[in-house]
Amino acid sequence: MLRSKPYSGPWLHRVVSSVLLASTLWPQPGQAQGSDTTSAVPSAVLWLSALLAALMLFMLAYGVRQSLFAWQRMWGQTRYPYAGVLHADWPQITVFVAAHNEEAVIAQNLRALTASDYPANRLRIVVVNDRSSDDTERIVDQWVQAHPAQVRAFHRRGGKPGKAAALKDAMAWAEGDIALVFDADYTPSPGLLRQLVAPFFDPEVGAVMGRVVPRNAGVNLLTRLLDLERSAGYQVDQQARMNMRGVPQYGGTVGGVRLSALRAVGGWHDNVLAEDTDITIRLLVAGWKTVYNNTAACQEEVPQEWPVRLRQVQRWARGHHQVMLRQTLALLRSPHVTWKERLDGLMLLGIFLNQPLMLAGWLLVLALYYLRGFEALGQWMPQSALLLHASLGSFAVFMHTTFAVLLDGHRERLRLLPLQGAGFLASLPAMSSALLGAVADQFSGRELVWAKTRRYAERVNP
């Protein structure tokens, strides 16, 4: 199932690009310093240098963004105006549990949900069992028999693949105007449902997102690195956007949507892999707000193997690009969006462009090196901007992750920072191919292929 997609800003592409691009500040071999070569520069070199300058400015913008978010979280104020909602006339809600071959984890999820302190007479739990071929159906039916007043089973045996398509079909089972969504491997605490529902008392709120925390972080190096990623993405990135009145992202799980708002913007789209990013932007364009609550934490299971991780992040990136291609113009034209939301929304949509553009930047650097065309770059970008790119590009993501770790109180995890480059190198091809796949999807209209994330938990009997 789809996870929320916190920014996993790889640091290695910042470091390498800064080192390579720093060579632009030095004269080329065989050239005298101060010589005027602009008149002899071939037009191809000028075009290549202009393109490289544009890529550098793009990545510099994200370096500035990361720096601002990190400093805001470390020394700025935290904004969450709904913290005082502790006792209320809680509305009727429906909790949807997205499940596909989840025999190892579904009972654990249902055990946690039925133990919630949310008023039992206003809580309905619908398990969306999407074409499972394992023992998920039998386990779910046993929970329905044991908790007939709370648990329902929607056994989906056909239809389009994917979480968005399954949720779209399951909406007929909704009771009330608030729907919370969990993936089957999540284990919410007793008070989490109230925390997620509280912001919906604000009539402007269309979606709410909680924090995701890995419960298997200590298994191996990969899970520890993903724990760093989650910490940076939620503790800093999501909360900073909330504090700065930007665009916190609904992440597809550990969150909720207002069903009347969802229907007003056209419901779930089943032709996109990132239904969470899609609904975040469509709600924003229509004037609805998304709220992030950093204290509404829920545990998840992160991938423990690199191939599983790469398939997951490729699906995220491809779905994100699909939304970018479809929703950018609507975001630019919407009269309901503030300039902060518009800027933050555009940068949210473009976040997964960093990896393929970094590959393109490396190729341009090599081409300009062999063409002896680095001096032409100075015609498009001053040396002060190059130095700013070198400093922010190299260190902003370190600051981003470091501050998140310090805010979480896990100083010992800082020793893993240099190893984040392994994740970047491993995911670079997958991220780049995701962009090509999204562009092909846009023009071909082909059927989407949903890659389920493997579960590692031992089977938990009901």
Secondary structure, DSSP 8 states (H G I E B T S, - for coil): ----------SHHHHHHHHHHHGGGS--TT--TT---GGG--HHHHHHHHHHHHHHHHHHHHHHHHHHHHHHHHHS----TTTT--S-----EEEEEEESS-TTTHHHHHHHHHT--S-GGGEEEEEEEES--SSHHHHHHHHHHH-TTTEEEEEE-SS--SHHHHHHHHGGG--SSEEEEEETT-B--TTHHHHHHGGGGSTTEEEEEEEEEES-TTSSHHHHHHHHHHHIIIIIIIHHHHHTTS-----SSSEEEEHHHHHHTTS--TT-S-HHHHHHHHHHHTT-EEEEEEEEEEEE----SHHHHHHHHHHHHHHHHHHHHHHHHHHHH-TT--HHHHHHHHHHHTGGGHHHHHHHHHHHHHHHHHTT-GGGGGGTS-HHHHHHHHHHHHHHHHHHHHHHHHHHT-GGGGGGGGGHHHHHHHHHHHHHHHHHHHHHHHHH------------S-----
